[in-house]
Amino acid sequence: MADFEYRVLPAPAKGRKAPGVKGAAERFAHTIEEAINRMAREGWEYLRSDILPSEERQGLTSTHTVYRSVLVFRRARAAPAPDADGTAAHAPPEPAAEGAAPAADAETPERGEVETPYDPHSYAATLTPEEAEEGTGTAESPDGTDRQK
């Protein structure tokens, strides 16, 4: 399987003037075309464009979400040169022997499981572990009212 590296650039916000290019839409398309061709000359393959949310500060204490357009490029990584013994320089680590202590990565959740950080303001924070497991009992909401589980 090929190993890729990725590069993400902000998409142009407006088109630049160019000789023979008329109209805002054509200037904008020409500007994006130039960006894609520039990256292609450097060996990057255009993959896609995305619109992603970005949380930014507004004033001293508040934040707001801004949606940013980005261009995503990729290129294949160069294969590592073999060592003197003929193996790849960056070979994957050998699997641990049976009975050996598990690696630090072994504590990562299985696919499909979500690791949720503790939130002291959530409803479940006021439940006992038994109530939370059974789904019974009441939980106090942040506004002070009780909610039946």
C-alpha positions as CSV (number, residue, x, y, z in Angstrom):
1,M,0.0,0.0,0.0
2,A,1.3,3.4,-0.9
3,D,2.3,5.8,1.9
4,F,1.2,9.4,1.3
5,E,1.9,12.7,2.8
6,Y,-0.7,15.5,2.7
7,R,-0.6,19.2,2.4
8,V,-3.5,21.5,3.1
9,L,-3.6,25.1,1.9
10,P,-6.2,27.8,2.3
11,A,-8.2,28.2,-0.8
12,P,-8.0,31.6,-2.5
13,A,-10.7,34.0,-1.3
14,K,-11.0,36.0,-4.5
15,G,-9.7,35.9,-8.0
16,R,-6.7,37.8,-9.2
17,K,-6.6,39.8,-12.5
18,A,-4.9,38.1,-15.4
19,P,-4.6,39.1,-19.0
20,G,-7.4,37.7,-21.1
21,V,-9.5,36.6,-18.1
22,K,-12.7,38.5,-17.7
23,G,-15.4,38.4,-15.1
24,A,-15.2,37.5,-11.4
25,A,-16.0,33.8,-11.9
26,E,-13.3,33.3,-14.5
27,R,-10.7,35.2,-12.4
28,F,-11.6,33.0,-9.4
29,A,-11.3,29.8,-11.4
30,H,-8.0,31.0,-12.9
31,T,-6.6,31.7,-9.5
32,I,-7.5,28.2,-8.2
33,E,-6.1,26.7,-11.4
34,E,-2.8,28.5,-10.8
35,A,-2.6,27.3,-7.2
36,I,-3.3,23.7,-8.2
37,N,-0.7,23.8,-11.1
38,R,1.9,25.4,-8.8
39,M,1.6,22.5,-6.3
40,A,1.6,20.0,-9.2
41,R,5.0,21.4,-10.4
42,E,6.3,20.6,-6.8
43,G,5.0,17.0,-7.1
44,W,1.7,17.4,-5.2
45,E,-1.4,15.8,-6.6
46,Y,-4.7,17.7,-6.0
47,L,-7.0,15.5,-4.0
48,R,-10.0,17.7,-3.0
49,S,-11.3,20.9,-1.5
50,D,-13.1,21.0,1.8
51,I,-15.0,23.6,3.9
52,L,-14.0,23.1,7.6
53,P,-15.1,24.9,10.8
54,S,-12.6,27.0,12.6
55,E,-13.3,28.4,16.1
56,E,-11.8,31.8,16.4
57,R,-11.7,34.4,19.2
58,Q,-14.0,37.4,18.9
59,G,-13.1,40.2,21.3
60,L,-11.6,39.3,24.7
61,T,-13.8,36.4,25.9
62,S,-16.1,35.1,23.2
63,T,-15.5,32.8,20.2
64,H,-17.3,32.2,17.0
65,T,-17.1,29.6,14.2
66,V,-15.8,30.6,10.8
67,Y,-15.9,28.2,7.9
68,R,-12.7,28.0,5.9
69,S,-12.2,26.6,2.4
70,V,-9.0,24.6,2.0
71,L,-7.3,22.7,-0.9
72,V,-6.0,19.2,0.0
73,F,-2.9,17.8,-1.9
74,R,-1.1,14.6,-1.5
75,R,2.1,12.9,-2.8
76,A,3.6,9.5,-2.3
77,R,6.4,9.4,0.2
78,A,9.8,8.2,-1.0
79,A,10.5,4.6,-0.1
80,P,13.2,4.4,2.6
81,A,16.6,3.2,1.4
82,P,17.5,-0.4,2.5
83,D,20.1,-0.9,5.2
84,A,23.2,-2.9,4.8
85,D,21.4,-6.1,5.7
86,G,18.7,-5.5,3.0
87,T,15.8,-4.5,5.3
88,A,14.0,-1.2,5.1
89,A,15.5,1.6,7.2
90,H,12.1,2.3,8.9
91,A,10.6,-1.2,9.2
92,P,7.5,-1.5,11.4
93,P,8.2,-2.7,15.0
94,E,8.1,-6.4,15.7
95,P,5.0,-7.6,17.5
96,A,5.4,-8.2,21.2
97,A,6.0,-11.7,22.4
98,E,3.3,-13.5,24.3
99,G,3.3,-12.7,28.0
100,A,5.1,-9.4,27.4
101,A,3.8,-6.2,28.9
102,P,1.3,-4.5,26.5
103,A,2.6,-1.5,24.6
104,A,1.4,2.0,25.6
105,D,-0.9,2.0,22.5
106,A,-2.8,-1.0,23.9
107,E,-5.1,1.3,25.9
108,T,-6.5,3.1,22.9
109,P,-10.3,2.4,22.4
110,E,-11.4,-0.2,19.9
111,R,-12.9,1.1,16.6
112,G,-16.4,2.3,17.2
113,E,-15.8,3.1,20.9
114,V,-15.6,6.8,21.9
115,E,-13.5,7.9,24.7
116,T,-15.5,10.7,26.4
117,P,-13.7,13.2,28.7
118,Y,-15.1,13.9,32.1
119,D,-17.5,16.8,32.1
120,P,-18.4,18.0,35.6
121,H,-21.4,19.9,34.1
122,S,-23.0,17.0,32.4
123,Y,-26.1,15.3,33.7
124,A,-24.3,12.0,34.3
125,A,-21.9,13.7,36.7
126,T,-24.4,13.6,39.5
127,L,-25.4,10.0,39.1
128,T,-23.9,7.2,41.1
129,P,-22.0,4.6,39.0
130,E,-24.8,2.1,39.5
131,E,-27.5,4.5,38.4
132,A,-25.4,5.5,35.4
133,E,-24.9,1.9,34.4
134,E,-28.6,1.0,34.9
135,G,-29.9,4.2,33.4
136,T,-32.1,4.8,36.5
137,G,-32.3,7.5,39.0
138,T,-32.4,11.3,38.6
139,A,-29.8,13.6,37.4
140,E,-29.5,17.2,38.3
141,S,-29.2,19.5,35.3
142,P,-26.9,22.6,35.3
143,D,-29.9,24.8,35.8
144,G,-30.7,23.1,39.1
145,T,-33.8,21.1,38.0
146,D,-34.0,17.3,38.3
147,R,-34.4,15.1,35.3
148,Q,-35.7,11.6,35.5
149,K,-33.4,9.1,33.8
